[in-house]
Amino acid sequence: MFDLHTRVSKIDENGDPLKRLNEVIDWEMFRPILEKIRKKNRKSNAGRKPFDVVLMSKILILQSLYNLSDDATEAQIVDRFSFMRFLNLA
């Protein structure tokens, strides 16, 4: 009942719309335009590297679809298998 595989299968049986989005949309086709939008000259290479542009755009889609704040989005990504799968996070 609490096996990860069983839980993910149950999500699929219920018709996960996020899985369907990943099946029909080639997210990588947006990468060039997203990188162009984000392009910004860095003063130095110090600090953490920015998050992937495709990942961040998918997070914004989740926020919009589920009407979530930044904090609520972060909490839901950690909590929900469907969000993690949509974002290709382990």
Disulfide bonds with the S-S distance in Angstrom:
none
